[in-house]
Amino acid sequence: MERREEQPGAAGAGAAPALDFTVENVEKALHQLYYDPNIENKNLAQKWLMQAQVSPQAWHFSWQLLQPDKVPEIQYFGASALHIKISRYWSDIPTDQYESLKAQLFTQITRFASGSKIVLTRLCVALASLALSMMPDAWPCAVADMVRLFQAEDSPVDGQGRCLALLELLTVLPEEFQTSRLPQYRKGLVRTSLAVECGAVFPLLEQLLQQPSSPSCVRQKVLKCFSSWVQLEVPLQDCEALIQAAFAALQDSELFDSSVEAIVNAISQPDAQRYVNTLLKLIPLVLGLQEQLRQAVQNGDMETSHGICRIAVALGENHSRALLDQVEHWQSFLALVNMIMFCTGIPGHYPVNETTSSLTLTFWYTLQDDILSFEAEKQAVYQQVYRPVYFQLVDVLLHKAQFPSDEEYGFWSSDEKEQFRIYRVDISDTLMYVYEMLGAELLSNLYDKLGRLLTSSEEPYSWQHTEALLYGFQSIAETIDVNYSDVVPGLIGLIPRISISNVQLADTVMFTIGALSEWLADHPVMINSVLPLVLHALGNPELSVSSVSTLKKICRECKYDLPPYAANIVAVSQDVLMKQIHKTSQCMWLMQALGFLLSALQVEEILKNLHSLISPYIQQLEKLAEEIPNPSNKLAIVHILGLLSNLFTTLDISHHEDDHEGPELRKLPVPQGPNPAVCAIFEKSVKTLLDDFAPMVPQLCEMLGRMYSTIPQASALDLTRQLVHIFAHEPAHFPPIEALFLLVTSVTLTLFQQGPRDHPDIVDSFMQLLAQALKRKPDLFLCERLDVKAVFQCAVLALKFPEAPTVKASCGFFTELLPRCGEVESVGKVVQEDGRMLLIAVLEAIGGQASRSLMDCFADILFALNKHCFSLLSMWIKEALQPPGFPSARLSPEQKDTFSQQILRERVNKRRVKEMVKEFTLLCRGLHGTDYTADY
C-alpha cells in the first residue's frame, strides 16, 4: 500500500486527513505556519513543510509556487525547495535535464530581477548550487556565461535590474561554495575553476565601481560581491585595483560599511602575506585615512572610527611579520603602528563613549611575538625602535583602564559595567604580556609614577589615576615572579599612604596586596604594613571578595610568619562571621584562610582557637538538630557543615613531629546521617591528610556503606572514589575498600533497575568511581561478586542521558574499560558480548542524539575500540551502519562507508579521529558547511 503523507492541522481538531504534497496543501501549510496563532499547529506545519521540501513532488510544486500571482512568502518557499533539491539531491537529476533546469532558473531570476528581493536571492543561490555541481566539466565557463547572459541587451528587464540580479548571483556563488556539500576532491577542482573565473568578474566590478554614473545601490552591491569573492583566497595582487577603489569609496557614507568589509576581507586572507609589494602599497592608503579618523573621533562618529580602526588592525595584525621583514620600510610600518596606537587610546570610556580600542589589543600581542621571534641582531634593532612604543602603550592602556567619575559611573547600566570589567581584564592580560618585552623597567616606571602621584602637591589627587597604576602593578605581579624586584618594598611602603575613599580603589589595593603575598612571605617584616588594612577591609561587605581572597592568600603564603598576628586575625574573622557580613562563598574562603593560619600554630594554640572558633557552630547544630526539619534549618545546617568542611580542607598539621594531637582533632563532633556535607568534610580531610588518614579508612568505609544503603547520594560515591584513589593500592586497606566498592555498585545497579533518570548526579559520580577503580586498581573488577555485564549495560544507558556531565563521565568509564580487555577476563568477555551495543549507542549519539559539544568524548570511545578491539570493531561498524537511515537519514551509503574506513585506518592519532567524528556529526545533522557551524 502506498504511504500517504499527512498535512498538519488542515481539518482543525481531531485527526488530520491524509494529503499529498500538492501545491494546494503546501500553500495551506504555509498559511498555517505564518498566520495560525496556535504554536503547536505552527510546529506541525513547519515539520510537514520540511518533509515537503525534500520530497520528489518538490520538483513539481516549486515552479508553480513561483507563479507571479503568488505572494512573496509562497514564492520564497518554492525557491528554497528548489535550492534544497539541487544542493542535496543532485545525484537524482538526470544528466539530460541539466540544461533545461539551468534555463528555467535563468528565466526565473530574470523575472524576479524586478520582483521580490528575498525570492531573487534564493533563486540565485539555487543557480549557484547548480553551477557548482556542474563545474568544471559540464559547465566549464559558468561565471563568464552568467555575465554574458545578464548583459544581453534583448532582456525585458531594465539595465539596472539586470545588473543587480547579476551582482546578487555573483555574490552568492562563493558563499554557496563555502557551505556546499561537495566531496573534498570536487571542492578542490571547483575552487581552481572559480579562481580562473574571477578573471570574468573583477574587470566588471572595477568598471561598475569606478563609473561615476553607477548608482549607489549598484556600487554597494559591487563591494559586497568583491567581499564575497576575496574569501576564495584570490591572489592579493589581482585585487589591487578593487581594493584601491574600495578605499576611495570610504569617503561615501552610504558605501562606508561595505567598503570596510571588503577591504578587511581582502587584507585578512591567509595567503595575502605572500604579496609583500601589494601590502606595502596598502600602507599609504591606510595612513591616508588618518584625517578622516581624527574627524570621526572629534565628531563622536563611532561607526566611522570603528571601521577605519578595523582596516588598520587587519593590515597590522595579519601581516606584521611580513612588513617587519621589509627593514628598509620600517618608518612607514612604524607610522601604521602609531595609527593603531591612536585607535587604542581613542578618547572616551569603553564601552559607553567608544567601542574601538578593544579591537587593537590582539595586534600588540602579535607585534611583540613577531619582534621577539627575530634573530638576535634584527631583534635588537627592533627592540630599540619599539620599546618606547610599548612604554607609550602601557601609559595609554592604564589611561583607558581608568574608571569614570563616580557620578558618571552611577549612570552606567549593569551590562556596561560588566563589559568594562572584561575590558580591564583584557588590558591586564596585555600588560602582563608586555612585561616580557619591557621587563623590570616596566615595574620601576609604574612605581615612579605612583610615587610622584602620591607625593606631588602640584596637581589635584585623582583616585582613578592611582587605582589604574596599582591595577597595572597587580596585573603583572599576579603572574610574574616579582620577588627579586627592587621596587616592591617601596610599593608596600606607599600603599598605607593611599587615601582610600572609594570602593574600586579599595578593591584594587586589596588585590595588589594579595598579588604580593609571596613577596611578603620572603619579607615578613613588611606584613605589619598591610595586614591592618586587610583586616579593616574585612568588615566592609562591598570589599568582600577582595578582602577575603587577599587574607586567604596571606594566610596560605605567610602562615609561618603569622603567629604574632593570629589572635587578632581569628578575632576579626570570628566577628565578621558572626555578623554575617559576607556571602556564603566568602565565608567558606575565610574558613580556609583560618585553616592555613592555624596549621602553623603550636598544638595547644590550635586546640584553643578551634574551641573558640567551632563551639558556637556546634551549639547551633545541637539547637538545629532538636528542631522539626524544615527548609530553613536544613540550609543553616548545610552552611555550618560547609564552614567546618572548608576549615578542615586547609588545616594541615602533618608538619608537626609529635602526633599526640591527631586523635584529639579526629574527635571533633561531626553530625551523623546521610548528608552530602558530611561526605564533603571527610573528602576534604582525606585530600588534605592523605596517608595520615589511614587509621580511619575501615571505619569510614563501614559508615559510607551504611549511609549509601540508606539514602544513595553522589557525595558518598565521590568520597568512595577518593578512598579508591589514595588507599586501594595498599594491601592493608584493599579489603574494606573492595567491600565498600561492591556494596555501592550493588545499590547503584538496583537504582538503575528502578529507573535512574531522576538521579543523573548519582550516575555521573558512579561512572567516575568505576573509571577511577579501573585506573587505580583494576583488581576491583576481578571479584566474582561484581556483575561486570550489568555495570557495562548501565554505562551504555548512561551515555544516552541528556545531562552533559553524566555523558562525559560515562565516556570516561569506557575509555578506561576498553584498554583492560586483555588483562581482565571479565571485561574482555563483556566487551565481546555487548560491545556492539556500545558502538550503536556511540553512533546514535554522533548521529544527532547527543550535544555536539560532547563529540570529542564519543570520539575517545571509538579510538579506544579501534586500538584495543580492532577485529571486533571492523566487523561491528560495517553491520551497524548498514541499515538505511542509521544513524541519520541525511547520510548516503558512501558517506557511511567513508566514515567507517577512516575510523578503522586511524589507530594512532586521536586528534584525527576527533576531527572525523566532528565532520561526520555535521553531515548527520545537515549542518555541514553552514554558517551555524562556523561559529561553533
Secondary structure as GFF3:
##gff-version 3
##sequence-region A 1 936
A	DSSP	alpha_helix	23	35	.	.	.	ID=ss1
A	DSSP	alpha_helix	39	54	.	.	.	ID=ss2
A	DSSP	alpha_helix	58	65	.	.	.	ID=ss3
A	DSSP	alpha_helix	72	88	.	.	.	ID=ss4
A	DSSP	three_ten_helix	90	92	.	.	.	ID=ss5
A	DSSP	three_ten_helix	95	97	.	.	.	ID=ss6
A	DSSP	alpha_helix	98	112	.	.	.	ID=ss7
A	DSSP	alpha_helix	117	134	.	.	.	ID=ss8
A	DSSP	alpha_helix	142	150	.	.	.	ID=ss9
A	DSSP	alpha_helix	159	179	.	.	.	ID=ss10
A	DSSP	alpha_helix	184	210	.	.	.	ID=ss11
A	DSSP	alpha_helix	216	230	.	.	.	ID=ss12
A	DSSP	three_ten_helix	236	239	.	.	.	ID=ss13
A	DSSP	alpha_helix	240	249	.	.	.	ID=ss14
A	DSSP	alpha_helix	256	267	.	.	.	ID=ss15
A	DSSP	three_ten_helix	270	274	.	.	.	ID=ss16
A	DSSP	alpha_helix	276	287	.	.	.	ID=ss17
A	DSSP	alpha_helix	290	298	.	.	.	ID=ss18
A	DSSP	alpha_helix	302	325	.	.	.	ID=ss19
A	DSSP	three_ten_helix	327	329	.	.	.	ID=ss20
A	DSSP	alpha_helix	330	344	.	.	.	ID=ss21
A	DSSP	three_ten_helix	357	360	.	.	.	ID=ss22
A	DSSP	alpha_helix	361	372	.	.	.	ID=ss23
A	DSSP	alpha_helix	376	400	.	.	.	ID=ss24
A	DSSP	alpha_helix	406	410	.	.	.	ID=ss25
A	DSSP	alpha_helix	414	438	.	.	.	ID=ss26
A	DSSP	alpha_helix	440	455	.	.	.	ID=ss27
A	DSSP	alpha_helix	463	477	.	.	.	ID=ss28
A	DSSP	alpha_helix	488	494	.	.	.	ID=ss29
A	DSSP	three_ten_helix	495	497	.	.	.	ID=ss30
A	DSSP	alpha_helix	503	515	.	.	.	ID=ss31
A	DSSP	alpha_helix	517	522	.	.	.	ID=ss32
A	DSSP	three_ten_helix	524	526	.	.	.	ID=ss33
A	DSSP	alpha_helix	527	537	.	.	.	ID=ss34
A	DSSP	three_ten_helix	541	543	.	.	.	ID=ss35
A	DSSP	alpha_helix	544	557	.	.	.	ID=ss36
A	DSSP	three_ten_helix	559	561	.	.	.	ID=ss37
A	DSSP	alpha_helix	563	578	.	.	.	ID=ss38
A	DSSP	alpha_helix	584	599	.	.	.	ID=ss39
A	DSSP	alpha_helix	603	626	.	.	.	ID=ss40
A	DSSP	alpha_helix	631	650	.	.	.	ID=ss41
A	DSSP	alpha_helix	661	666	.	.	.	ID=ss42
A	DSSP	alpha_helix	676	689	.	.	.	ID=ss43
A	DSSP	three_ten_helix	690	696	.	.	.	ID=ss44
A	DSSP	alpha_helix	697	710	.	.	.	ID=ss45
A	DSSP	alpha_helix	714	727	.	.	.	ID=ss46
A	DSSP	alpha_helix	734	754	.	.	.	ID=ss47
A	DSSP	three_ten_helix	756	758	.	.	.	ID=ss48
A	DSSP	alpha_helix	760	776	.	.	.	ID=ss49
A	DSSP	three_ten_helix	778	781	.	.	.	ID=ss50
A	DSSP	alpha_helix	788	798	.	.	.	ID=ss51
A	DSSP	alpha_helix	804	817	.	.	.	ID=ss52
A	DSSP	three_ten_helix	818	820	.	.	.	ID=ss53
A	DSSP	alpha_helix	825	844	.	.	.	ID=ss54
A	DSSP	pi_helix	845	849	.	.	.	ID=ss55
A	DSSP	three_ten_helix	852	854	.	.	.	ID=ss56
A	DSSP	alpha_helix	855	868	.	.	.	ID=ss57
A	DSSP	alpha_helix	870	880	.	.	.	ID=ss58
A	DSSP	alpha_helix	893	905	.	.	.	ID=ss59
A	DSSP	alpha_helix	910	925	.	.	.	ID=ss60
A	DSSP	alpha_helix	931	934	.	.	.	ID=ss61
###
